[in-house]
Amino acid sequence: MSTRQDAMPTQTLSQVPPGMEDFVVGLIGMGDMGKMYARRLSSAGWRIMACDREEKYDDLIKEFSGNRNIQILRNGHLVARASSYIIYSVEAAAIGRVVAQYGPSTRLGAIVGGQTSCKDPEIKAFEEHLPDDVDIVSCHSLHGPNVDPKGQPLVLIKHRASDESFAKVETVLRCLGSKHVYLTAAEHDRITADTQAVTHAAFLSMGKAWHANTQFPWEGGRYVGGIENVKINLMLRIYAQKWHVYAGLAILNPEAHKQIGQFARSTTELYYLMLEGRRDELRKRVYAAKDKVFGKEGSPKWGGRPLLRGGLLDRFSLGTRREDEEDGKQPPMQNNHLSLLAMVDCWSALGIVPYDHMICSTPLFRLWLGVAEHLFRTPGLLDECLRVGIEDNTFRRDDLQFTIAACGWAECVSLRQFETWRERFAVTQRFFEPRFKGAVEVGNAMIKAVLESDLE
C-alpha cells in the first residue's frame, strides 16, 4: 500500500475561493500522477471524484478511505457526469480509447483536460469525442510523482476555452505551487522533445548497455565520481518507473522521432571516430558542437554561474571509492563520456539550444544539462575525455553496447512499436529491480539537493 498520502502536506485551511465551493475536480486514471494530483488538490480543500479500471475499485476505496474530500467511483462515466473539471490522467498510448469511451458522458459546460506527456494525440481525442459545449484546458506537470511540485514547471494549454474556464483551472492548480507556463499543444510537444527525448534515450541506452554486460556499475571501480553518480542514479530512476511514461513521449511525438534518430547517429559516428583513432576529426567535431550549443568562451551563453555547484554530486554515490582513491593515491578512472558527447552533438546537429527551454525543463533534464555543461566548460576535462576515447580501451565494451542500444531504441521509435518498447524496457527493468529501493532514495536526495541549490 502506498505511503505517499502520509507524506503529503496537510492544509489546515481550505484554499477554495468563495463561489467555487461546488466545483468538483474529476480524475480519470489513478496511476502515480493521478494519485499525486488527488492528494494535493484534496488537501487544499477541493472535492475530488476519481476512478481507474474497475478491477482497482476496491483497492482505491481502501487506500483513500481516510480522505473525506476524495470519492472513488467505479468508472469514468460517473466521474465525467458529476465533475466540473475532468483531468484524464492516463498513458498517452491509451488516451484516444479512454476519451472515446467516457468523453460523450461529459457534464454539460464542463472543462476537460489531460496530463499526458504528448499533447498531439490527446487534443485530437478531445476534439473528436467531446461534446462541442465542453471547454478544453490541458496541463502537464514537468516532473515525476515523487518530486515536490512547488516551483516546478506546470504547462497550461488553453486550447478551446473561455477566459472564465481557464481562470478556474488556474485557481484549482495553484495549490500545487508550480510555475505556470503557457503554451500551445504544438509548442509543448516541440519543447518536451527538445528537453526530454535525448535525455531519456541516453539513460535508457546506458541501462541496456550495463545490462548487456551484466554489471551493476556502482559495484566496481570504474564508475566513480559526480558525473558517474548522475548516470547511475538517473538511469535507475528511469527504469524504476512505468514503461509507458517514456514510450508515449518518444513514439507519439513526431519531434522526438527526429531527436532520438539523430542521437543514435551521433552516438554511432562518434564511436566510430574513437574506434578508428581519428583524433583530429573527433576533436574538430566535438568542439564545433561545443561552440554551437554552449557558445565560445566569453559569449553570453557562458555568463552566470554553472547549473551545478562543484562537488555537489559527489555526495550521492551508490558505490564506494577504493581506499587508494580516497587518500588521493589513485585518481578515479577517466571515462570518454560517449553519452554526453553524443547528446551535445545531437543538439548541435538539430540546432537545439537547451538553455532556451529552461523555463519548462524537468529536474532530470536540468541535472543532465548541468553535467554536460560541467564536462564541456571545465578546463582540460573535455580534452582528457577525448584523449581517453582515442587511447583507452577500458570502456570499449560498454560503449559498443551503448551504441547498439541507442540504435535499438531509435528503430523501435521509428517503427512505432509499443510492444517492442515495453519488452525492451521490462527485461532491463527486471535486471536492475532488486537494486531500485536504495537507488531511488539516493536519486531523490540528489534531485532535492540540486533543486535547493537552484533557489540559492
C-alpha positions, 0 to 999 in steps of 0.5 A: 500500500502506498505511503505517499498520502502520509507524506503529503502536506496537510492544509489546515485551511481550505484554499477554495475561493468563495463561489467555487465551493461546488466545483468538483475536480474529476480524475480519470486514471489513478496511476502515480500522477493521478494519485499525486494530483488527488492528494494535493488538490484534496488537501487544499480543500477541493472535492475530488471524484476519481476512478481507474479500471474497475478491477482497482475499485476496491483497492482505491476505496481502501487506500483513500478511505481516510480522505473525506474530500476524495470519492472513488467511483467505479468508472469514468462515466460517473466521474465525467457526469458529476465533475466540473473539471475532468483531468484524464490522467492516463498513458498517452498510448491509451488516451484516444480509447479512454476519451472515446469511451467516457468523453460523450458522458461529459457534464454539460459546460464542463472543462476537460483536460489531460496530463499526458506527456504528448499533447498531439494525440490527446487534443485530437481525442478531445476534439473528436469525442467531446461534446462541442459545449465542453471547454478544453484546458490541458496541463502537464506537470514537468516532473515525476510523482515523487518530486515536490511540485512547488516551483516546478514547471506546470504547462497550461494549454488553453486550447478551446476555452473561455477566459472564465474556464481557464481562470478556474483551472488556474485557481484549482492548480495553484495549490500545487505551487508550480510555475505556470507556463503557457503554451500551445499543444504544438509548442509543448510537444516541440519543447518536451522533445527538445528537453526530454527525448535525448535525455531519456534515450541516453539513460535508457541506452546506458541501462541496456548497455550495463545490462548487456554486460551484466554489471551493476556499475556502482559495484566496481571501480570504474564508475566513480565520481559526480558525473558517474553518480548522475548516470547511475542514479538517473538511469535507475530512476528511469527504469524504476518507473512505468514503461509507458511514461517514456514510450508515449513521449518518444513514439507519439511525438513526431519531434522526438522521432527526429531527436532520438534518430539523430542521437543514435547517429551521433552516438554511432559516428562518434564511436566510430571516430574513437574506434578508428583513432581519428583524433583530429576529426573527433576533436574538430567535431566535438568542439564545433558542437561545443561552440554551437550549443554552449557558445565560445568562451566569453559569449553570453551563453557562458555568463552566470554561474554553472547549473551545478555547484562543484562537488555537489554530486559527489555526495550521492554515490551508490558505490564506494571509492577504493581506499587508494582513491580516497587518500588521493593515491589513485585518481578515479578512472577517466571515462570518454563520456560517449553519452554526453558527447553524443547528446551535445552533438545531437543538439548541435546537429538539430540546432537545439539550444537547451538553455532556451527551454529552461523555463519548462525543463524537468529536474532530470533534464536540468541535472543532465544539462548541468553535467554536460555543461560541467564536462564541456566548460571545465578546463582540460576535462573535455580534452582528457575525455577525448584523449581517453576515447582515442587511447583507452580501451577500458570502456570499449565494451560498454560503449559498443553496447551503448551504441547498439542500444541507442540504435535499438531504441531509435528503430523501435521509435521509428517503427512505432512499436509499443510492444517492442518498447515495453519488452525492451524496457521490462527485461532491463527493468527486471535486471536492475529491480532488486537494486531500485529501493536504495537507488531511488532514495539516493536519486531523490536526495540528489534531485532535492539537493540540486533543486535547493541549490537552484533557489540559492 
